[in-house]
Amino acid sequence: MQLDVVNSENEKVGAVEVKDDVFGGRVNTDLMWESVVRANAAERRGTHMTKNRALVSGSGKKPWRQKGTGRARVGSIRNPLWRHGGTVFGPQPRSYAYSLPKKVELGALRAALAAKLHAGNVVVVDELSAAEIKTKAAAELLKRLGVTGKAVLVDVAVDENLSRSVRNLPGISFVASGRLTARSVIDAGRVVATKSALEKLQETLG
């Protein structure tokens, strides 16, 4: 499969070969799901907490003597069985992050890119750079490329001027090819990648 390579004016300046053995197979949605769930879990703050009997406010004094009152024995008003007592086995601060095998992450990224290619939502450009930091110029560049809504820009190395120009555009992100994830591809409506970045991804995912 061949994809057209366009310049900043959306004029065809070349072509790039996309390997069918990398992006032409079945789109494995299971791998994509696993990768997205892992990425979402890693971003959970995990700051939830409840107070156990050691942390809840209240006296540690024994409310009444052990025997002779006819009431049930009790040692503290902070007992979890009592109202305003501590919580048993409540949530405590923790990290929800976990890791997946590297092959699963690569397979998920390969499937996500394949899905975008099959849908015709991948734009290949010769370069992604800006002469100055200007959001208006970056917005006009994306408009010329036919990019509306959410999009992810991919290059081998992120151009600092363009990165700072697009960061105020809602739904637009600029990442290096080595840091591209399946979730960022799935979440974007269009993928705008340079020819060199696409070739680098093919080499990595192949």
C-alpha positions as CSV (number, residue, x, y, z in Angstrom):
1,M,0.0,0.0,0.0
2,Q,1.3,3.5,-0.9
3,L,0.3,6.7,0.8
4,D,0.8,10.2,-0.6
5,V,3.2,12.5,1.1
6,V,2.1,16.1,1.1
7,N,3.8,19.4,2.1
8,S,2.5,22.2,4.4
9,E,0.3,23.4,1.5
10,N,-1.3,20.0,1.1
11,E,0.4,19.4,-2.2
12,K,1.7,16.0,-3.1
13,V,5.4,15.8,-3.0
14,G,6.0,12.1,-2.9
15,A,4.8,8.7,-1.6
16,V,5.7,6.3,1.1
17,E,5.3,2.5,1.1
18,V,3.3,1.0,3.9
19,K,4.0,-2.6,4.7
20,D,0.9,-4.9,4.5
21,D,2.5,-7.4,6.9
22,V,2.6,-4.6,9.6
23,F,-0.6,-2.6,9.0
24,G,-2.5,-4.9,6.6
25,G,-3.6,-7.6,9.0
26,R,-6.6,-7.9,11.3
27,V,-7.2,-5.1,13.7
28,N,-6.8,-6.7,17.1
29,T,-9.3,-4.8,19.3
30,D,-8.5,-6.9,22.4
31,L,-4.9,-5.6,22.5
32,M,-6.1,-2.0,22.0
33,W,-8.5,-2.4,24.9
34,E,-5.8,-3.8,27.2
35,S,-3.5,-1.0,26.3
36,V,-6.1,1.8,26.9
37,V,-7.2,0.3,30.3
38,R,-3.5,0.1,31.4
39,A,-2.9,3.7,30.4
40,N,-6.1,4.9,32.2
41,A,-5.2,3.0,35.3
42,A,-1.7,4.5,35.4
43,E,-3.3,8.0,35.5
44,R,-5.5,7.3,38.5
45,R,-4.5,9.5,41.4
46,G,-5.3,6.8,44.0
47,T,-5.6,9.3,46.8
48,H,-8.8,7.9,48.3
49,M,-8.6,7.0,52.0
50,T,-10.9,6.1,54.9
51,K,-10.0,6.2,58.6
52,N,-9.5,3.0,60.5
53,R,-10.0,2.7,64.3
54,A,-6.5,4.1,64.9
55,L,-7.2,7.3,62.9
56,V,-10.8,8.1,63.7
57,S,-11.3,10.8,66.5
58,G,-12.5,9.6,69.8
59,S,-11.3,8.5,73.2
60,G,-9.4,5.3,73.8
61,K,-11.0,4.9,77.2
62,K,-13.0,1.8,77.9
63,P,-16.7,3.1,78.0
64,W,-17.7,0.9,80.9
65,R,-16.3,-1.9,83.0
66,Q,-16.0,-5.4,81.5
67,K,-18.4,-7.2,83.8
68,G,-21.4,-6.5,85.9
69,T,-23.4,-4.0,83.8
70,G,-25.4,-6.5,81.8
71,R,-24.3,-4.8,78.6
72,A,-22.1,-6.3,75.9
73,R,-18.4,-5.9,76.5
74,V,-16.7,-3.2,74.6
75,G,-13.2,-1.7,74.7
76,S,-13.4,1.6,72.7
77,I,-15.9,3.9,71.2
78,R,-13.8,3.9,68.0
79,N,-14.8,0.2,67.5
80,P,-15.8,-0.3,63.8
81,L,-19.1,-1.8,65.0
82,W,-20.2,1.5,66.5
83,R,-21.5,4.6,64.8
84,H,-18.6,7.0,64.1
85,G,-16.2,4.2,64.6
86,G,-13.4,3.3,62.2
87,T,-13.8,1.7,58.8
88,V,-12.7,-1.9,58.3
89,F,-10.7,-2.7,55.1
90,G,-11.5,0.7,53.6
91,P,-9.6,2.1,50.6
92,Q,-6.1,3.4,51.2
93,P,-3.8,5.5,49.0
94,R,-2.2,3.3,46.4
95,S,-1.0,3.2,42.8
96,Y,-3.2,1.6,40.2
97,A,-0.4,1.4,37.6
98,Y,0.7,-1.9,36.2
99,S,2.7,-3.0,33.2
100,L,1.9,-5.0,30.1
101,P,4.3,-7.1,28.0
102,K,6.1,-5.1,25.5
103,K,4.7,-7.2,22.6
104,V,1.2,-6.4,23.8
105,E,1.8,-2.6,23.8
106,L,3.4,-2.8,20.3
107,G,0.6,-5.0,19.0
108,A,-2.0,-2.5,20.4
109,L,-0.2,0.5,18.7
110,R,0.1,-1.5,15.4
111,A,-3.6,-2.3,15.5
112,A,-4.6,1.3,16.3
113,L,-2.5,2.6,13.4
114,A,-3.9,0.0,11.1
115,A,-7.4,1.0,12.0
116,K,-6.7,4.6,11.2
117,L,-5.0,3.6,7.9
118,H,-8.0,1.5,6.9
119,A,-10.4,4.4,7.7
120,G,-8.2,6.8,5.7
121,N,-7.5,9.0,8.7
122,V,-3.7,9.1,8.4
123,V,-2.1,12.2,6.8
124,V,1.6,11.8,5.8
125,V,3.6,15.0,5.5
126,D,7.2,15.7,4.6
127,E,7.9,17.7,7.8
128,L,6.3,19.1,10.9
129,S,8.0,22.3,11.9
130,A,7.3,26.0,12.5
131,A,9.5,29.0,12.0
132,E,8.0,30.8,15.0
133,I,5.8,30.1,17.9
134,K,2.3,31.1,16.7
135,T,-0.9,29.3,17.4
136,K,-2.8,31.0,14.5
137,A,-0.2,29.7,12.0
138,A,-0.4,26.2,13.4
139,A,-4.2,26.3,13.2
140,E,-4.0,27.4,9.6
141,L,-1.5,24.6,8.8
142,L,-3.9,21.9,10.2
143,K,-6.8,23.5,8.3
144,R,-4.9,23.2,5.0
145,L,-4.2,19.6,5.8
146,G,-7.9,19.0,6.3
147,V,-7.5,18.2,10.0
148,T,-10.5,19.1,12.2
149,G,-11.3,18.1,15.7
150,K,-8.9,15.9,17.7
151,A,-5.6,15.0,16.1
152,V,-2.2,13.7,17.1
153,L,0.9,14.9,15.3
154,V,3.9,12.5,15.1
155,D,7.5,13.1,14.3
156,V,10.8,11.4,15.1
157,A,11.8,14.4,17.1
158,V,9.3,17.0,18.3
159,D,9.8,20.5,16.9
160,E,9.7,22.9,19.9
161,N,8.2,25.8,18.0
162,L,5.4,23.8,16.6
163,S,4.8,21.9,19.8
164,R,4.4,25.2,21.7
165,S,2.2,26.5,18.9
166,V,-0.4,23.7,19.0
167,R,-0.6,23.2,22.8
168,N,-3.3,25.8,23.0
169,L,-5.4,24.1,20.3
170,P,-8.0,21.9,21.9
171,G,-7.7,18.2,21.1
172,I,-4.3,18.6,19.4
173,S,-1.2,16.8,20.7
174,F,2.4,16.5,19.3
175,V,4.4,13.5,20.3
176,A,7.6,11.8,19.2
177,S,7.2,8.5,17.4
178,G,9.0,6.7,20.2
179,R,6.4,7.9,22.8
180,L,3.3,7.3,20.7
181,T,0.7,5.1,22.4
182,A,-2.3,3.2,21.2
183,R,-4.6,5.4,23.4
184,S,-3.4,8.6,21.8
185,V,-4.0,7.2,18.3
186,I,-7.4,5.8,19.2
187,D,-8.5,9.1,20.9
188,A,-7.5,11.2,17.9
189,G,-9.7,11.6,14.8
190,R,-6.7,12.1,12.5
191,V,-3.1,11.1,12.7
192,V,-0.6,13.5,11.0
193,A,2.8,11.8,10.8
194,T,5.9,12.7,8.9
195,K,7.3,10.3,6.4
196,S,10.4,9.6,8.6
197,A,8.2,9.0,11.6
198,L,6.0,6.5,9.8
199,E,9.0,4.7,8.5
200,K,10.4,4.6,12.1
201,L,7.2,3.2,13.4
202,Q,7.1,0.5,10.7
203,E,10.6,-0.5,11.7
204,T,9.7,-0.7,15.4
205,L,6.4,-2.4,14.9
206,G,7.6,-4.8,12.3
